[in-house]
């Protein structure tokens, strides 16, 4: 840009340049003029004369800016509650930024547009307050008391504290004020005592409910862990049936003769063994013989397979099941064994291994047949045909 800020009137005679003049017509670029500021130029002595320039532009030609705009780099106004005292007059804060203060007068008269004052800017929070003392200039005053102040020196000593307060207000949380005061929480005014008391009761009830629910969940979790540690169920069901004498195959072969109605001393069944021998079995008593499903003449059987059952007394009841090797080991080492019937009863039983149990265990079977012995009279003929499951439980602390 050409250095032609001070330019003489073009109508002046060139020969008079350098002669004393009473005044000069100045042409000032608009970029050097700040709105709402009067500029006076004091021209040094020119051959002993002085000159004072008029305003470079008229008010009508000046670009008008809104009062709440301030400067080109204005920060947004924030609705932050505060109190303002200027020249002994009190104002209620409406909004504030790093450049301006908007407030409403509570008492007192006008201060005068353009006047400068030392203001007391007071922010009150829930547990602490902050007071700043900036210098302000009155930009406008309305009849209803609404007044707009502008910080005379926006970068003055108050700037760090005010900027921190505004940034913390935007973030919704105050952490520290110069390392002296700390607070974390909503920046809201205190609630009335009645409302605060009601809210306190609600919070207390909610806290008690949460504590009770937490305690219940802890008890349930502890009970589940206790049950899983102390209790186990066997996979196979228990069969309640009539007690009788089981007659099993003593060798692998084929059934060549079967007569369940044979009298005492007569041949009950015969087996053609794989070795070529013929094995005959006689009826030991005058009693009832029941053949299980799948056994008939011509059927092939293996050693220890059940051929039939002889019932001497029809009132005796027994329970049998297949038990895992692990469960059998626990029962043999002192775990309590119960038979839970499908009618809701739980009957303590004793595991009685048989020869079939030993034979299956020696073969390496994972499940072996066992008999379950109850106290006399606990199981009756009415329980025949019912199903049940076997439950093993550890004794904890001798209980």
C-alpha positions in Angstrom: 0.0 0.0 0.0 1.4 3.4 -0.9 2.5 5.6 1.9 0.0 8.4 1.2 -1.9 8.7 4.4 -1.3 12.4 4.7 -2.1 13.9 1.3 -2.6 17.7 0.6 -5.7 19.0 -1.1 -5.3 18.6 -4.9 -6.6 22.1 -5.4 -3.6 23.6 -3.6 -1.2 25.4 -5.8 2.0 23.3 -6.1 4.1 26.3 -5.6 2.6 26.7 -2.1 3.7 23.3 -1.0 6.0 23.8 1.9 4.3 27.2 2.8 2.5 27.4 6.1 -1.1 26.2 5.9 -3.9 26.4 8.3 -5.2 22.9 7.7 -5.0 19.9 5.5 -7.6 17.6 4.0 -6.7 14.1 5.0 -7.6 10.9 3.2 -7.5 7.9 5.6 -8.0 4.3 4.4 -11.0 2.6 5.9 -8.9 -0.3 7.2 -7.2 2.0 9.7 -10.5 3.1 11.3 -12.2 1.1 14.1 -16.0 1.4 14.3 -17.3 3.5 17.2 -13.9 5.1 17.9 -13.2 8.8 17.2 -9.8 9.5 15.6 -7.9 12.8 15.9 -4.7 13.4 14.0 -2.3 16.0 15.3 -0.1 17.1 12.4 3.2 18.4 13.5 4.4 21.9 12.9 4.7 22.7 9.2 6.7 25.9 9.0 5.3 26.9 12.4 1.7 25.9 11.7 -0.6 23.2 13.2 -3.6 21.3 11.8 -6.3 19.1 13.2 -8.0 16.6 10.8 -11.7 16.1 10.7 -13.3 12.7 11.0 -12.3 10.6 8.0 -15.9 9.4 7.3 -19.3 10.4 8.5 -21.5 8.4 10.9 -23.9 7.5 8.1 -21.1 6.2 5.9 -19.6 4.1 8.7 -20.5 0.3 8.6 -22.9 -0.4 11.4 -22.3 -3.5 13.6 -24.7 -4.9 16.2 -23.9 -4.1 19.8 -23.6 -7.8 20.8 -21.0 -8.4 18.1 -18.2 -6.2 19.4 -15.1 -7.1 17.4 -14.6 -9.3 14.4 -13.1 -12.1 16.6 -15.9 -12.0 19.2 -16.6 -15.1 21.3 -20.2 -16.4 21.6 -22.2 -15.1 24.6 -22.9 -17.8 27.2 -26.0 -17.8 29.5 -23.9 -18.1 32.7 -25.5 -16.6 35.9 -23.4 -13.9 37.6 -23.7 -10.6 39.5 -22.2 -7.3 38.4 -21.5 -4.1 40.4 -20.5 -1.0 38.5 -20.1 2.4 40.2 -22.1 1.2 43.2 -24.9 0.1 41.0 -26.0 -3.6 40.9 -26.8 -5.6 37.8 -28.2 -9.1 37.3 -26.1 -11.0 34.8 -27.7 -12.3 31.6 -24.8 -13.5 29.4 -21.1 -13.0 29.2 -18.3 -13.6 26.7 -14.6 -12.8 26.6 -15.5 -9.4 25.1 -18.8 -8.3 26.4 -21.2 -8.4 29.4 -25.0 -8.2 29.0 -26.8 -7.4 32.3 -30.0 -5.8 33.6 -29.9 -3.0 36.2 -31.5 -3.8 39.6 -31.1 -0.3 40.9 -29.5 3.1 40.1 -29.5 5.3 37.1 -27.7 5.4 33.7 -23.9 5.4 33.7 -23.5 7.1 30.4 -22.6 5.5 27.1 -18.8 5.5 26.6 -18.0 5.9 30.2 -15.3 3.6 31.7 -15.5 2.0 35.1 -13.9 -0.7 37.3 -16.5 -3.5 37.6 -16.9 -6.2 40.2 -17.9 -9.4 38.3 -19.0 -12.1 40.7 -19.7 -15.8 39.8 -21.4 -17.9 42.5 -21.4 -21.7 42.3 -22.7 -24.3 44.7 -19.7 -24.5 47.0 -17.5 -21.6 46.1 -17.5 -18.2 44.3 -15.1 -16.3 42.0 -14.8 -12.5 41.9 -13.0 -10.6 39.1 -12.3 -6.8 38.8 -12.1 -5.9 35.1 -12.3 -2.5 33.5 -15.4 -2.1 31.4 -16.8 0.5 28.9 -20.6 1.1 28.6 -21.7 0.4 25.0 -25.4 0.9 25.4 -28.1 1.5 28.0 -31.8 0.8 27.3 -34.8 2.3 29.1 -35.6 -1.0 30.7 -32.2 -1.2 32.4 -30.6 -3.6 29.9 -27.0 -2.5 29.6 -24.2 -3.8 27.4 -20.6 -3.5 28.7 -17.4 -4.2 26.8 -14.2 -5.1 28.4 -11.9 -2.2 27.9 -8.9 -4.5 27.9 -10.0 -7.9 26.9 -6.5 -9.3 27.4 -6.1 -7.9 30.9 -5.4 -9.7 34.2 -9.0 -11.1 34.4 -8.7 -13.0 31.1 -7.2 -16.3 32.4 -9.8 -16.7 35.1 -12.7 -15.7 32.9 -11.6 -17.9 30.1 -11.2 -20.9 32.4 -14.7 -20.3 33.9 -16.3 -20.0 30.5 -14.5 -23.1 29.2 -15.5 -25.1 32.3 -19.1 -23.9 31.9 -19.1 -25.2 28.3 -17.7 -28.5 29.4 -20.2 -28.8 32.2 -17.7 -29.5 35.0 -15.4 -27.5 37.2 -12.2 -29.2 38.3 -9.9 -26.6 39.8 -9.6 -22.8 40.1 -5.8 -22.0 40.2 -5.2 -25.2 42.1 -7.0 -23.7 45.2 -10.6 -24.8 45.0 -11.9 -28.1 43.6 -15.4 -29.1 42.7 -17.0 -31.8 40.4 -20.7 -31.8 39.6 -23.5 -30.0 37.8 -23.4 -26.2 37.9 -27.0 -25.8 39.1 -28.5 -23.8 41.9 -29.4 -25.5 45.1 -32.8 -27.0 45.3 -35.3 -26.0 48.0 -35.0 -27.8 51.3 -38.3 -29.6 51.0 -37.5 -30.9 47.5 -33.9 -31.8 48.6 -35.3 -33.8 51.6 -37.8 -35.7 49.3 -35.0 -36.4 46.9 -32.8 -37.6 49.8 -35.5 -40.0 50.9 -35.9 -41.3 47.4 -32.1 -41.8 47.1 -32.0 -43.6 50.4 -34.8 -45.9 49.4 -33.1 -46.5 46.1 -29.8 -47.2 47.8 -31.4 -49.7 50.2 -33.1 -51.5 47.3 -29.9 -51.7 45.4 -28.0 -53.0 48.4 -30.8 -55.6 49.1 -30.7 -56.7 45.4 -26.9 -56.9 45.5 -27.0 -59.0 48.7 -29.6 -61.3 47.2 -27.6 -61.8 44.0 -24.5 -62.6 46.2 -26.4 -65.2 48.2 -27.8 -66.8 45.1 -24.3 -67.0 43.5 -22.9 -68.4 46.7 -25.7 -71.0 46.8 -25.2 -72.0 43.2 -21.4 -72.4 43.7 -22.0 -74.4 46.9 -24.5 -76.7 45.1 -22.1 -77.3 42.2 -19.3 -78.1 44.5 -21.1 -80.4 46.9 -23.8 -82.0 44.7 -23.7 -84.1 41.5 -26.4 -86.2 39.7 -25.8 -89.4 37.8 -26.8 -89.6 34.2 -28.7 -92.9 34.1 -32.2 -93.2 35.7 -33.0 -95.6 38.5 -35.5 -98.4 37.9 -37.7 -99.5 40.8 -38.9 -103.1 40.3 -39.8 -106.4 42.1 -36.9 -108.1 43.9 -36.0 -111.5 42.5 -33.3 -114.0 41.7 -31.6 -113.2 38.4 -30.4 -116.1 36.3 -27.6 -115.1 33.9 -25.8 -116.9 31.1 -22.6 -118.5 32.4 -21.1 -118.8 28.9 -21.6 -117.2 25.5 -23.8 -119.1 23.1 -27.3 -119.6 21.8 -30.5 -120.4 23.8 -31.7 -123.7 22.5 -34.5 -124.3 25.1 -36.7 -121.9 27.2 -39.6 -122.9 29.5 -40.6 -120.2 32.0 -43.5 -122.4 33.3 -41.2 -125.3 34.3 -41.9 -126.9 37.7 -39.3 -127.3 40.4 -36.5 -129.6 39.2 -37.4 -129.4 35.5 -35.1 -127.8 32.8 -35.8 -124.1 32.7 -33.6 -123.2 29.8 -30.6 -124.6 27.8 -27.6 -122.8 26.1 -25.5 -124.3 23.3 -22.1 -122.8 24.3 -19.6 -121.6 21.8 -17.3 -124.3 23.2 -19.7 -127.0 21.9 -21.1 -127.9 25.3 -24.8 -127.8 26.1 -25.6 -126.2 29.4 -29.0 -127.0 31.1 -30.4 -124.9 34.0 -33.2 -126.3 36.2 -36.0 -124.5 38.0 -34.9 -124.1 41.7 -38.3 -123.6 43.2 -42.0 -123.5 42.6 -42.1 -119.8 41.9 -42.7 -117.3 39.0 -40.1 -116.8 36.3 -40.2 -113.6 34.2 -38.3 -113.5 30.9 -37.0 -110.0 29.9 -37.8 -108.6 26.5 -35.5 -109.8 23.7 -34.9 -113.3 25.2 -36.3 -116.2 23.4 -35.3 -119.6 21.9 -32.6 -119.1 19.3 -31.4 -115.8 20.8 -27.6 -115.4 21.3 -26.3 -114.3 24.6 -23.0 -113.3 26.1 -21.6 -114.3 29.5 -23.5 -112.5 32.4 -26.4 -111.6 30.1 -29.8 -111.8 32.0 -31.9 -114.7 30.8 -34.8 -114.5 33.3 -35.7 -113.5 36.8 -37.3 -115.8 39.4 -39.6 -114.1 42.0 -39.9 -115.9 45.3 -41.8 -113.1 47.1 -43.8 -110.7 45.1 -43.8 -108.0 47.9 -40.1 -107.3 47.8 -38.9 -104.2 45.8 -35.4 -103.3 44.7 -33.8 -100.4 42.8 -31.1 -100.8 40.1 -29.2 -98.3 37.9 -26.0 -97.8 35.9 -23.5 -95.7 37.8 -20.4 -93.9 36.6 -17.0 -95.1 37.9 -16.4 -91.6 39.3 -19.8 -91.6 41.1 -19.2 -95.1 42.5 -15.8 -94.0 43.8 -17.4 -91.0 45.6 -20.1 -93.3 47.1 -17.4 -95.7 48.3 -15.5 -92.8 49.9 -18.3 -91.6 52.1 -20.5 -89.2 49.9 -24.1 -89.2 50.8 -26.3 -90.9 48.2 -30.0 -90.1 47.7 -32.7 -91.4 45.4 -34.9 -88.6 44.2 -38.2 -90.1 43.0 -40.4 -88.4 40.4 -43.2 -88.0 43.1 -41.0 -85.6 45.0 -39.6 -87.9 47.7 -35.9 -88.1 48.5 -34.8 -91.4 50.0 -31.3 -92.1 51.3 -29.8 -95.3 49.8 -26.7 -97.3 50.0 -24.8 -98.4 46.9 -24.4 -102.2 46.9 -21.9 -103.4 44.3 -22.5 -106.9 42.9 -20.5 -109.4 40.9 -21.7 -107.7 37.7 -20.4 -104.4 39.0 -16.9 -105.9 39.6 -16.9 -107.7 36.2 -17.9 -104.4 34.3 -15.4 -102.4 36.3 -12.6 -104.9 35.4 -13.6 -104.7 31.7 -13.0 -100.9 31.9 -16.6 -99.9 31.4 -17.4 -96.3 32.2 -20.8 -97.2 33.7 -21.4 -100.3 35.9 -24.6 -101.8 37.2 -25.3 -101.4 40.9 -28.0 -102.2 43.4 -29.5 -99.5 45.7 -30.5 -100.6 49.1 -33.0 -98.7 51.2 -34.3 -99.1 54.7 -36.9 -101.8 55.1 -40.4 -100.7 54.2 -39.5 -97.4 52.5 -40.2 -98.8 49.0 -43.4 -100.6 48.5 -45.1 -102.4 45.6 -46.8 -99.1 44.8 -43.4 -97.7 43.8 -42.8 -100.4 41.2 -42.4 -98.8 37.8 -41.5 -95.3 39.1 -38.4 -93.6 37.9 -35.8 -91.7 40.0 -32.4 -90.1 39.7 -29.4 -90.7 41.9 -27.9 -87.7 43.7 -24.5 -87.5 45.4 -23.6 -84.8 47.9 -20.5 -84.1 49.9 -20.6 -83.4 53.6 -19.2 -80.0 54.3 -17.6 -79.4 57.7 -19.1 -82.6 58.9 -22.7 -81.6 58.2 
